Amino acid sequence: MDVSLGSYSSTAATLAVAPPTGESSRVEGAPTKSIGCSSSRDPIMDSSIMILDDEPYNVMVVRKYLRDVGYSNLLECTDSSDALKIIAQKKPSLLLLDIMMPMVSGLDILRALRMDEHSRRFPVLVLTASTDAATKREALDLGAADFLPKPVDPNDLIPRVRNALTTKIYEERLANYAEKLEQDVCKRTAELAASREEVIHCLARAAEYRDDMTGHHVVRVGRYAGIIARGLGFNAADSQKLELAAQLHDVGKIGIPDAILNSPGKLDAEQFAVVQKHCSFGKNILTPLSEQESRTLRSHAQLGASLLQISSSPILVLAARIAQTHHEWWNGSGYPLGLAGEDIPLVGRITAVADVFDALSTRRPYKAAIPREKCFAIMAEERGTHFDPRVLDAFFARSEEVIQVQIECMDCE
C-alpha cells in the first residue's frame, strides 16, 4: 500500500476521548511510579504521546496507565486511515502503535513515516498481540524503537515510554547543540575572514599612501580585477580572492624612495630602474620566509610564529604572484622577468589591465586624469602588445560595471 503523510482525508478519528468514570484528565502534582518525576514541568512528562489502536478499549487502558503516572498531553486515534494526518498536524513526541489494524496497518504507517524526511526519526513503540517473527523483523527494519506485548503491562509500558522520550529529548538537544555550534563556527569564520580582509586592506593602503593619499587606487584595481575575472568565467569565490589579492599589487612601493615616487616630472633611467624594483620588493614582502629566516625569527620572538602562518595564506601567495607579474607585457617587453603570452600568470595579466586603466583615468603627481573613452582607446591600441587580448575584451565587455566602480570609489580632490 502506498502511504504518505498528505494522502489521508479526515474520517472518524477520536481525539481527546473522555476518560472513564472516576478517571481525572490530569493528575496535578501526583507522584510518578518507577520513573522518578517530581514536577509536571518535567519535559518528559509534558511530552505529547499519541495512542493509535483500532480498539477503543485498548486506547482507554493505555491512556489510564499513562495518566496515572502524570502524562496528560495525550492524543488518541482509533481510525488508522486518519493517523498520518493527525501526526503531521499535532507532531507528537512519541507514537504508541498497534500493528494489526484494518484499512491501514501499523506497518503501512511505519513505512510512510520513514519515507518522510521530517518524521524519519520519530520514535514509535509497537503494541501488538502478534508473535510473528517476520512481522517484528519488518517493524524493526522500518524503525520501530521497541515492542510491547498485548495485553499491555504498565510495568513494561511506563519505563519504555520514558526511555523513548528521554532518548528523543537527548537527540533533539544534541541536534540543537550541533546546529548552534555550526552557527558559531560560521560566525567565527566570517569574523576571521573579515579580519583577514581588513589586514589586506591596511597593508595595501600603507603602500599606496606613499603616492596616493586617498588609498582608493588599490581598492579600484581590486574591484576592476574582480570584474574582469567574472567576465572570464571565474566563480564568485575565486573572483573575490583575486579582488583582495590584486589590492596588494603595488605593496613593493614600500621599498621605493619618496623622492622618486612623488617626482612631478618624467623619471630618468636610473630612477625608473629603481621603480621597476617594486615588483620584486612586493614579491619578497609577500613570499614566505626561508627556513633559515623562519628559525631566526622564531627564536627572536614567539609572536613571529603567528606572523609566519600568514605567509602560507592562499590569498597572499596569489598576491605575491600578482605583485611580481602585473608589469609584464603580453609581447614580452615588460618587467621584471620579461615573460610573454600565457607564461605570464593569468592573475598578473588581469591585474595589468586593471592597474593601467586606473593609472590612466586618475590624477597623479606627474599627470592629469585622462577621460574614460580616451583611456579605452589607448588600451585598445595596446591589445596584443601590452595586454592579453582575451583579458582586455573581458574588461571592455563589462565597461558599465567599471564605470560604476569609478563613481563609487572616486578620489576626493
HUJOCOR-V800384 format. One record per pair of residues at least 12 apart in sequence whose ideal C-beta (glycine too) atoms are under 10 Angstrom apart, sorted by sequence separation. I is the first residue (numbers start at 0). J is the second residue. D is the distance in whole Angstrom. If there is no record, write none. Layout:
BEGIN
i=[I:I]
j=[J:J]
d=[D:D]
END
This chain:
BEGIN
i=[27:31:50:61:62:74:82:96:109:134:147:204:205:225:226:228:229:258:259:262:323:324:327:328:329:331:359:379:26:31:48:62:76:96:125:146:147:201:203:204:207:225:228:229:260:323:327:356:360:361:378:379:382:25:48:61:74:82:94:109:125:145:200:203:204:224:225:227:228:256:259:260:293:324:329:333:359:360:50:58:74:94:108:123:144:145:202:203:225:227:255:258:259:288:292:323:327:328:356:359:360:59:74:96:109:125:127:225:226:327:358:359:375:378:379:48:58:72:74:79:129:145:200:203:224:225:228:256:260:293:326:327:357:378:26:58:73:76:79:82:94:105:123:125:130:144:145:199:200:203:221:224:225:227:255:256:259:288:324:325:333:356:359:58:72:106:123:124:125:127:129:144:223:224:254:255:288:324:325:329:355:356:359:375:55:57:72:74:75:76:77:80:82:83:105:122:123:124:125:126:127:128:129:221:222:224:225:255:287:324:327:328:375:44:56:79:80:81:82:105:121:122:123:124:125:126:127:128:200:221:224:255:287:323:324:325:326:327:356:48:55:73:78:79:80:81:86:105:120:122:123:124:125:126:127:128:144:199:220:221:223:224:252:254:255:287:288:324:325:329:355:356:47:48:49:50:51:52:53:54:70:77:78:79:80:82:119:121:122:124:125:126:144:221:222:251:254:287:320:321:324:325:328:355:375:44:45:46:47:48:49:50:51:52:53:78:79:83:94:105:118:126:218:221:222:224:251:252:253:285:286:287:320:323:324:325:326:327:44:45:47:48:49:50:51:52:53:78:79:82:83:86:126:220:221:251:252:254:255:285:287:320:321:322:325:326:43:44:45:46:47:48:49:50:51:53:79:82:86:219:220:221:251:254:284:320:321:324:325:352:355:372:375:43:44:45:47:48:49:50:51:52:80:90:94:96:98:99:110:113:114:218:219:220:221:250:251:253:254:285:317:320:321:324:325:371:374:41:44:51:79:80:83:87:90:93:94:95:96:97:98:99:106:109:110:113:217:218:220:249:251:252:253:287:318:321:322:325:326:79:82:83:86:92:93:94:95:96:97:98:99:105:109:112:113:217:220:248:249:251:252:254:285:286:287:317:321:325:326:352:39:51:65:82:87:91:92:93:94:95:96:97:98:99:104:109:110:111:112:113:126:216:217:248:250:251:254:285:286:320:321:325:355:371:38:39:51:86:87:90:91:93:94:95:96:97:98:106:109:110:112:124:217:249:250:251:253:284:285:355:371:32:36:37:39:51:83:86:97:99:106:109:110:124:214:216:217:249:250:251:285:286:287:318:321:36:39:49:62:98:105:108:109:216:217:248:250:251:285:286:321:352:16:34:36:51:61:106:107:109:247:250:251:284:285:286:351:352:371:14:32:33:34:51:83:86:99:106:124:250:284:285:351:352:356:31:32:34:49:61:98:105:124:282:283:285:286:351:355:19:22:29:31:32:49:58:98:106:247:281:282:285:286:349:353:29:30:31:57:105:122:124:211:247:281:282:284:285:348:349:352:356:12:16:29:30:31:58:98:124:207:210:282:283:348:351:352:355:19:22:26:29:49:51:57:98:122:123:203:206:207:209:281:282:283:347:350:351:352:18:19:22:25:26:28:49:50:122:203:206:207:211:244:281:282:348:349:352:353:360:13:16:17:24:26:27:47:49:96:122:203:204:206:207:210:280:281:282:345:348:349:352:368:16:19:23:26:47:48:49:50:51:52:54:196:200:203:206:207:209:278:279:280:347:348:352:18:19:22:23:25:26:27:47:48:49:50:51:52:53:122:199:202:203:206:208:209:278:279:281:343:345:349:357:361:13:18:22:25:26:46:47:48:49:50:51:52:54:98:122:199:202:203:205:206:207:209:210:277:278:345:349:356:360:16:25:46:47:48:49:50:51:52:53:54:121:196:200:203:206:207:209:278:341:24:25:45:46:47:48:49:50:52:53:96:120:192:196:199:200:203:205:206:209:210:278:340:357:361:18:23:52:53:98:122:195:199:202:205:206:209:278:341:353:357:361:362:24:43:51:53:94:206:210:211:277:278:356:361:42:43:53:94:99:120:196:210:362:53:93:96:98:120:192:199:202:209:210:275:330:353:357:51:53:95:97:209:210:274:329:332:333:52:282:328:329:330:331:332:51:120:329:330:18:278:279:329:330:95:278:279:328:329:330:16:51:278:279:328:329:15:16:275:276:277:278:327:328:329:14:15:16:275:276:326:328:329:14:15:16:274:275:13:14:16:95:329:12:13:14:272:329:12:13:14:271:12:13:95:11:12:13:61:95:11:12:93:11:12:14:93:247:10:12:13:58:93:95:209:244:246:247:250:9:10:11:12:57:94:244:250:278:10:11:12:93:244:247:248:7:9:10:14:57:92:93:206:243:244:247:250:251:7:8:9:12:49:51:92:242:243:244:245:246:247:249:250:251:7:8:12:93:240:241:244:245:248:249:6:7:10:49:52:93:206:240:243:244:247:248:7:9:14:51:92:206:239:243:244:246:247:248:7:8:9:48:50:92:241:244:245:248:249:2:6:7:240:241:244:245:248:249:2:5:6:7:206:240:244:248:4:5:7:9:92:2:3:4:7:237:241:245:2:4:5:202:4:202:3:4:68:61:67:64:70:61:64:65:68:69:60:64:68:60:61:63:64:67:70:60:64:65:70:10:57:61:64:65:68:57:60:64:68:57:70:7:54:61:65:7:60:64:6:52:224:248:52:61:248:266:263:264:265:2:220:224:245:249:263:264:265:0:2:244:245:248:261:262:263:0:247:248:261:262:263:0:2:7:241:245:246:260:261:2:6:220:241:245:248:249:0:1:2:5:240:244:248:0:2:3:4:2:3:4:241:245:1:2:237:241:245:0:1:2:4:5:0:3:4:198:242:2:3:48:233:241:1:4:199:202:233:4:46:195:198:231:46:48:199:203:48:199:202:206:233:43:44:46:47:195:198:228:231:43:46:196:227:228:231:43:45:46:195:199:230:33:41:43:44:195:32:33:43:46:227:228:32:42:43:46:224:227:228:34:41:42:226:227:33:34:43:225:32:33:36:43:224:227:228:31:32:34:35:42:223:224:227:34:223:224:226:33:34:224:225:42:221:223:224:227:31:34:42:220:223:224:34:222:223:220:221:223:220:223:219:220:223:219:220:222:220:217:219:220:216:219:220:218:217:216:219:215:216:219:216:211:215:216:213:211:211:211:210:211:210:210:231:231:230:231:230:231:232:227:228:230:231:227:230:231:227:229:230:227:228:230:231:227:230:226:227:230:226:227:229:227:224:226:227:230:223:226:229:226:226:227:223:226:227:225:226:223:226:222:223:226:222:225:222:223:219:222:223:221:222:220:219:222:223:218:219:222:221:219:220:218:219:215:218:219:217:219:215:216:215:214:215:216:213:215:213:214:215:213:212:213:211:212:213]
j=[39:43:62:73:74:86:94:108:121:146:159:216:217:237:238:240:241:270:271:274:335:336:339:340:341:343:371:391:39:44:61:75:89:109:138:159:160:214:216:217:220:238:241:242:273:336:340:369:373:374:391:392:395:39:62:75:88:96:108:123:139:159:214:217:218:238:239:241:242:270:273:274:307:338:343:347:373:374:65:73:89:109:123:138:159:160:217:218:240:242:270:273:274:303:307:338:342:343:371:374:375:75:90:112:125:141:143:241:242:343:374:375:391:394:395:65:75:89:91:96:146:162:217:220:241:242:245:273:277:310:343:344:374:395:44:76:91:94:97:100:112:123:141:143:148:162:163:217:218:221:239:242:243:245:273:274:277:306:342:343:351:374:377:77:91:125:142:143:144:146:148:163:242:243:273:274:307:343:344:348:374:375:378:394:75:77:92:94:95:96:97:100:102:103:125:142:143:144:145:146:147:148:149:241:242:244:245:275:307:344:347:348:395:65:77:100:101:102:103:126:142:143:144:145:146:147:148:149:221:242:245:276:308:344:345:346:347:348:377:70:77:95:100:101:102:103:108:127:142:144:145:146:147:148:149:150:166:221:242:243:245:246:274:276:277:309:310:346:347:351:377:378:70:71:72:73:74:75:76:77:93:100:101:102:103:105:142:144:145:147:148:149:167:244:245:274:277:310:343:344:347:348:351:378:398:68:69:70:71:72:73:74:75:76:77:102:103:107:118:129:142:150:242:245:246:248:275:276:277:309:310:311:344:347:348:349:350:351:69:70:72:73:74:75:76:77:78:103:104:107:108:111:151:245:246:276:277:279:280:310:312:345:346:347:350:351:69:70:71:72:73:74:75:76:77:79:105:108:112:245:246:247:277:280:310:346:347:350:351:378:381:398:401:70:71:72:74:75:76:77:78:79:107:117:121:123:125:126:137:140:141:245:246:247:248:277:278:280:281:312:344:347:348:351:352:398:401:69:72:79:107:108:111:115:118:121:122:123:124:125:126:127:134:137:138:141:245:246:248:277:279:280:281:315:346:349:350:353:354:108:111:112:115:121:122:123:124:125:126:127:128:134:138:141:142:246:249:277:278:280:281:283:314:315:316:346:350:354:355:381:69:81:95:112:117:121:122:123:124:125:126:127:128:129:134:139:140:141:142:143:156:246:247:278:280:281:284:315:316:350:351:355:385:401:69:70:82:117:118:121:122:124:125:126:127:128:129:137:140:141:143:155:248:280:281:282:284:315:316:386:402:64:68:69:71:83:115:118:129:131:138:141:142:156:246:248:249:281:282:283:317:318:319:350:353:69:72:82:95:131:138:141:142:249:250:281:283:284:318:319:354:385:50:68:70:85:95:140:141:143:281:284:285:318:319:320:385:386:405:49:67:68:69:86:118:121:134:141:159:285:319:320:386:387:391:67:68:70:85:97:134:141:160:318:319:321:322:387:391:56:59:66:68:69:86:95:135:143:284:318:319:322:323:386:390:67:68:69:95:143:160:162:249:285:319:320:322:323:386:387:390:394:51:55:68:69:70:97:137:163:246:249:321:322:387:390:391:394:59:62:66:69:89:91:97:138:162:163:243:246:247:249:321:322:323:387:390:391:392:59:60:63:66:67:69:90:91:163:244:247:248:252:285:322:323:389:390:393:394:401:55:58:59:66:68:69:89:91:138:164:245:246:248:249:252:322:323:324:387:390:391:394:410:59:62:66:69:90:91:92:93:94:95:97:239:243:246:249:250:252:321:322:323:390:391:395:62:63:66:67:69:70:71:91:92:93:94:95:96:97:166:243:246:247:250:252:253:322:323:325:387:389:393:401:405:58:63:67:70:71:91:92:93:94:95:96:97:99:143:167:244:247:248:250:251:252:254:255:322:323:390:394:401:405:62:71:92:93:94:95:96:97:98:99:100:167:242:246:249:252:253:255:324:387:71:72:92:93:94:95:96:97:99:100:143:167:239:243:246:247:250:252:253:256:257:325:387:404:408:66:71:100:101:146:170:243:247:250:253:254:257:326:389:401:405:409:410:73:92:100:102:143:255:259:260:326:327:405:410:92:93:103:144:149:170:246:260:412:104:144:147:149:171:243:250:253:260:261:326:381:404:408:103:105:147:149:261:262:326:381:384:385:105:335:381:382:383:384:385:105:174:383:384:73:333:334:384:385:151:334:335:384:385:386:73:108:335:336:385:386:73:74:333:334:335:336:385:386:387:73:74:75:334:335:385:387:388:74:75:76:334:335:74:75:77:156:390:74:75:76:334:391:75:76:77:334:76:77:159:76:77:78:126:160:77:78:159:78:79:81:160:314:78:80:81:126:161:163:277:312:314:315:318:78:79:80:81:126:163:313:319:347:80:81:82:163:314:317:318:78:80:81:85:128:163:164:277:314:315:318:321:322:79:80:81:84:121:123:164:314:315:316:317:318:319:321:322:323:80:81:85:166:313:314:317:318:321:322:80:81:84:123:126:167:280:314:317:318:321:322:82:84:89:126:167:281:314:318:319:321:322:323:83:84:85:124:126:168:317:320:321:324:325:79:83:84:317:318:321:322:325:326:80:83:84:85:284:318:322:326:83:84:86:88:171:82:83:84:87:317:321:325:83:86:87:284:87:285:87:88:153:147:153:151:157:149:152:153:156:157:149:153:157:150:151:153:154:157:160:151:155:156:161:102:149:153:156:157:160:150:153:157:161:151:164:102:149:156:160:103:156:160:103:149:321:346:151:160:347:365:363:364:365:103:321:325:346:350:364:365:366:102:104:346:347:350:363:364:365:103:350:351:364:365:366:104:106:111:345:349:350:364:365:107:111:325:346:350:353:354:106:107:108:111:346:350:354:107:109:110:111:110:111:112:349:353:110:111:346:350:354:110:111:112:114:115:111:114:115:309:353:114:115:160:345:353:114:117:312:315:346:118:160:309:312:345:161:163:314:318:164:315:318:322:349:160:161:163:164:312:315:345:348:161:164:314:345:346:349:162:164:165:314:318:349:153:161:163:164:315:153:154:164:167:348:349:154:164:165:168:346:349:350:157:164:165:349:350:157:158:167:349:157:158:161:168:349:352:353:157:158:160:161:168:349:350:353:161:350:351:353:161:162:352:353:171:350:352:353:356:161:164:172:350:353:354:165:353:354:352:353:355:353:356:353:354:357:354:355:357:356:354:356:357:354:357:358:357:357:357:360:357:358:361:361:357:361:363:361:361:362:363:363:364:364:365:387:389:389:390:390:392:393:389:390:392:393:390:393:394:391:393:394:392:393:395:396:393:396:393:394:397:394:395:397:396:394:396:397:400:394:397:400:398:399:400:397:400:401:400:401:400:403:400:401:404:401:404:403:404:401:404:405:404:405:404:404:407:408:404:405:408:408:407:408:407:408:405:408:409:408:410:407:408:408:408:409:410:408:410:409:410:411:410:410:411:410:411:412]
d=[7:10:6:9:10:9:8:6:10:10:6:9:10:10:8:9:10:9:9:10:7:7:8:10:9:9:9:7:9:7:9:6:10:7:5:9:9:10:9:6:9:5:5:10:10:7:10:10:9:10:6:10:9:8:9:9:10:8:8:6:9:5:9:4:9:8:7:9:7:9:6:8:6:7:7:9:8:5:8:9:6:9:8:8:8:9:9:8:9:10:10:10:6:9:9:10:8:8:9:4:9:8:10:9:8:10:10:6:9:5:9:9:10:8:8:6:5:10:6:9:10:8:8:9:5:3:9:7:9:9:10:9:9:8:10:8:9:10:8:9:8:9:9:5:8:9:7:9:8:8:10:6:9:9:6:10:10:9:9:9:8:6:6:6:8:9:7:7:8:7:9:5:9:9:9:6:6:6:9:7:9:8:7:9:9:9:8:9:10:10:10:9:10:8:7:9:5:6:7:8:8:7:9:8:6:8:8:10:7:5:6:10:7:10:10:4:9:10:7:9:8:9:6:5:5:5:7:4:9:5:4:7:10:9:10:8:8:8:9:6:5:10:9:7:5:9:8:8:8:5:9:8:7:8:6:8:8:9:9:6:8:9:9:7:5:9:7:8:5:9:9:6:9:10:10:7:9:9:9:7:10:9:9:6:5:9:7:10:9:6:10:6:9:8:9:10:7:4:10:8:3:8:8:6:7:8:9:8:10:7:8:7:8:8:6:8:4:9:9:10:10:10:9:5:9:8:10:10:8:10:7:6:5:7:8:9:9:7:5:9:5:6:4:5:5:7:7:9:7:10:6:9:6:6:4:7:5:9:7:8:10:10:5:9:4:7:9:6:8:7:8:7:8:7:8:6:7:6:7:10:7:9:4:4:10:6:6:8:5:7:8:10:9:9:8:6:6:10:7:9:9:9:10:9:7:5:6:10:9:9:10:10:9:10:8:8:6:7:8:9:9:6:10:8:9:8:10:8:8:6:8:10:6:8:9:8:7:8:7:8:8:7:7:8:10:6:8:7:6:7:7:8:8:8:9:8:9:8:8:7:9:8:9:9:5:5:5:5:5:4:7:9:6:8:5:4:8:10:9:3:8:8:10:9:8:6:5:6:10:10:7:10:9:10:8:8:8:8:7:8:7:7:9:6:10:10:10:10:7:10:9:9:8:9:8:3:8:5:8:10:9:9:7:8:9:10:5:10:8:9:10:7:9:6:9:9:6:6:9:6:10:10:7:10:5:7:7:9:8:8:7:9:8:10:8:10:9:7:10:10:6:4:9:8:10:10:7:7:9:8:9:10:9:10:10:6:10:8:10:9:7:9:6:8:9:7:10:6:5:5:9:9:9:6:9:9:6:10:10:6:7:5:9:9:4:10:7:6:7:10:7:8:8:9:9:8:9:7:6:7:8:9:7:8:10:9:5:10:7:10:6:9:7:9:9:9:9:8:10:10:9:9:4:9:7:9:9:9:9:8:5:6:9:10:9:8:8:5:10:9:10:10:9:7:7:8:8:9:7:8:5:7:10:7:8:8:9:9:9:6:9:9:9:9:4:8:6:10:6:8:6:6:7:10:7:7:10:8:9:10:10:9:8:5:9:10:10:9:10:8:9:6:7:7:9:10:9:5:10:8:10:10:9:3:4:9:6:8:8:9:7:7:10:7:8:9:7:4:9:8:9:9:9:6:7:8:7:9:8:5:10:5:9:7:9:7:5:7:6:9:10:6:8:8:9:8:4:6:9:5:10:9:10:10:9:9:7:7:7:10:8:9:9:4:7:7:8:7:8:6:7:5:9:5:4:9:7:6:7:9:8:9:8:10:9:8:7:9:9:7:8:5:5:5:5:5:4:10:9:5:8:6:8:8:7:7:10:9:8:5:8:8:7:7:8:4:4:8:8:7:9:6:10:8:9:8:10:7:8:5:10:7:8:8:7:9:9:6:10:7:8:9:10:4:8:8:10:6:6:10:7:9:5:10:8:7:8:9:10:7:9:7:6:9:9:8:6:6:7:9:7:6:10:9:9:9:7:9:9:8:8:10:9:9:10:9:9:9:6:9:10:10:9:10:7:9:4:8:10:9:10:10:10:10:10:9:5:6:7:9:10:9:10:10:8:8:8:9:10:9:8:8:9:9:8:9:7:10:8:8:9:6:5:10:9:10:6:7:9:7:6:7:6:10:9:7:5:9:5:6:8:10:10:9:9:8:9:8:5:10:7:5:5:8:10:10:8:6:7:9:10:6:10:6:8:8:9:9:6:7:9:9:9:6:10:10:5:5:10:10:7:7:7:8:8:5:10:5:9:10:7:9:5:9:9:10:10:9:10:10:10:8:7:9:10:9:4:7:10:9:9:10:6:7:8:6:5:9:8:9:9:5:7:10:9:6:9:5:8:4:10:6:9:8:6:8:10:9:6:10:10:9:9:8:8:10:6:9:6:8:6:10:7:9:4:8:5:8:10:6:9:10:7:7:9:6:8:4:7:6:8:6:8:9:6:8:9:8:9:9:6:10:5:8:9:9:8:8:7:8:6:9:8:10:7:5:6:10:6:10:5:10:10:8:9:9:9:9:9:9:5:8:10:10:9:10:7:8:9:9:8:8:7:7:7:9:5:9:10:10:8:9:8:7:9:10:9:9:9:10:10:4:6:8:6:9:10:9:8:6:10:8:9:9:7:9:6:8:9:8:9:7:9:8:9:10:9:7:7:8:10:9:10:9:8:10:10:10:9:8:9:9:7:6:10:9:7:10:5:7:10:9:9:7:10:5:10:7:6:7:10:9:6:7:9:8:10:9:9:7:10:8:9:5:8:9:6:5:8:8:9:9:7:10:9:8:6:5:9:10:6:6:6:8:7:6:9:4:10:8:8:8:9:9:8:9:9:7:5:8:10:8:7:7:9:10:10:8:9:9:10:7:9:9:10:8:10:9:7:9:8:8:9:10:9:9:9:9:10:7:10:9:10:6:5:9:10:8:7:10:10:10:7:8:10:9:10:10:9:10:8:7:5:8:9:6:9:8:6:8:8:5:10:6:10:9:10:9:6:7:9:9:6:6:8:7:5:6:10:8:10:9:9:6:9:5:6:5:9:10:8:8:10:8:9:10:9:7:4:10:9:10:10:7:4:9:10:8:8:10:8:10:5:6:8:5:7:9:10:10:9:10:9:5:9:5:9:10:9:6:9:9:8:8:7:10:8:9:9:8:10:8:7:9:7:10:10:7:10:7:9:9:9:10:10:8:5:6:3:10:9:8:7:10:8:9:10:5:6:8:5:5:7:10:7:9:10:10:7:9:7:5:9:9:10:10:9:5:9:9:6:9:9:9:6:7:9:9:9:6:9:4:9:10:9:10:6:8:10:9:7:7:10:9:10:9:5:10:5:9:10:9:10:9:5:10:7:8:9:5:9:9:9:5:9:7:8:10:10]
END
